[in-house]
Amino acid sequence: MQFYWIQLPSALCSGKTASTTGADKCWNGITKASYLPEVMGDGLANQINNPEVEIDITKPDRTIRQQIMLLKIMSNRLKNA
């Protein structure tokens, strides 16, 4: 389902379904109008230049740090085995 929601705005605005009235009828986050900022790609690394997203990609979040630590522990156990 996540892929569906990620692709939905692009599908509606670029497909023939909603774009027959023009790009100024797509949702820009506030109202139906054209979207002026450059559209960023998917993924965390692409969001660094997105003016609408405040995110610090230099510090991974807690879940990612825990997963990295678990991977290191498992790798060491496999090497020692």
C-alpha positions as CSV (number, residue, x, y, z in Angstrom):
1,M,0.0,0.0,0.0
2,Q,2.9,2.4,0.7
3,F,3.9,2.3,-3.0
4,Y,0.3,3.2,-4.0
5,W,0.2,6.3,-1.8
6,I,3.7,7.4,-3.0
7,Q,2.7,7.1,-6.7
8,L,-0.9,8.5,-6.4
9,P,-0.1,12.2,-6.9
10,S,2.1,11.6,-9.9
11,A,-0.4,9.2,-11.4
12,L,-3.3,11.6,-11.0
13,C,-1.5,14.7,-12.3
14,S,0.5,13.1,-15.1
15,G,-2.1,10.6,-16.3
16,K,-5.0,11.3,-18.6
17,T,-7.5,10.9,-15.7
18,A,-6.9,14.3,-14.1
19,S,-4.6,16.2,-16.3
20,T,-7.1,16.9,-19.1
21,T,-8.0,20.2,-17.4
22,G,-4.3,21.2,-17.1
23,A,-1.6,21.1,-14.5
24,D,-3.1,24.0,-12.6
25,K,-5.9,21.7,-11.4
26,C,-3.5,19.4,-9.4
27,W,-3.2,19.5,-5.6
28,N,-0.2,21.6,-4.6
29,G,-0.5,20.9,-0.9
30,I,-2.8,23.9,-0.2
31,T,-5.3,24.1,-3.0
32,K,-5.9,23.1,-6.6
33,A,-3.1,24.8,-8.6
34,S,0.2,24.2,-10.2
35,Y,3.0,23.0,-8.0
36,L,5.9,25.5,-8.3
37,P,8.8,24.0,-6.4
38,E,10.9,21.3,-8.1
39,V,9.6,17.8,-7.4
40,M,12.1,15.8,-5.4
41,G,12.7,12.1,-5.9
42,D,11.8,9.4,-3.5
43,G,14.0,8.5,-0.6
44,L,15.7,10.2,2.3
45,A,18.8,11.3,0.4
46,N,16.6,13.2,-2.1
47,Q,14.8,15.1,0.6
48,I,17.8,17.1,1.7
49,N,17.0,19.7,-1.0
50,N,13.3,19.7,-0.4
51,P,12.2,23.0,1.1
52,E,9.0,21.5,2.5
53,V,10.7,18.7,4.5
54,E,12.8,19.5,7.6
55,I,15.0,16.4,8.1
56,D,18.5,15.9,9.2
57,I,19.9,13.0,7.2
58,T,23.3,13.2,9.0
59,K,21.9,11.5,12.1
60,P,20.0,8.2,11.5
61,D,17.0,7.7,13.7
62,R,17.0,5.4,16.8
63,T,15.5,2.5,14.9
64,I,18.1,2.5,12.2
65,R,20.9,2.8,14.8
66,Q,19.5,-0.2,16.7
67,Q,19.3,-2.2,13.4
68,I,22.9,-1.3,12.5
69,M,24.1,-2.4,16.0
70,L,22.2,-5.7,15.7
71,L,23.7,-6.3,12.2
72,K,27.2,-5.7,13.6
73,I,26.6,-8.1,16.5
74,M,25.2,-10.8,14.2
75,S,28.1,-10.3,11.8
76,N,30.6,-10.7,14.6
77,R,28.9,-13.8,15.8
78,L,29.0,-15.3,12.3
79,K,32.7,-14.5,11.9
80,N,33.5,-16.0,15.3
81,A,31.5,-19.2,14.5
